[in-house]
């Protein structure tokens, strides 16, 4: 994920599967546990991921169905993921150009660049709410580091990430990166 992928939508969809795997592992009681996102439960984190993706795609004229995350959040996520796959299997959708705050881009590039970051980081948030030690791959860490670098100070804008926190003294690469994104880890 270090270089710009030739198919950003496909790379984005590759990031959907690990979040699905984590959501499928969460026990029912974990969905109402606090997450690393202050004031949000695991269920709130998943609702944010779904709603932000639906909102972005809706603004581009691409409608996704709403899903039920109250009864069975994992099943709701799987339904949302299936809808993403159906929509993004059409290359004209991912290649659709529009003017963003950062200039001319495509739906696929935005999904990967911004919402892909959400998929990776919020996957860890879901796992940590359930006490699951979720390890991000080196490629995922490189991807998140690159996205964080490219966002600069905008990373800490309202609704993106909290200000960074001091990582534990013995922090590994993942813990240091998560601390940069305002998350506390055990180290």
Secondary structure, 3 states (H helix, E strand, C coil): CCCCCCCHHHHHHHHHHHHHHHHHHCCHHHHHCECCCCCCEHHHHHHHHHHHHHHHHHHCCCCCCCCCCCCCHHHHHHHHHHHHHHHHCCHHHHCCEEEECCEEEEHHHHHHHHHHHHHHHHHHHHHHHCCCCCCCCHHHHHHHHHHHHHHHHHHHCCCCCCCCCCCCCCCCHHHHHHHHCCCCCCC
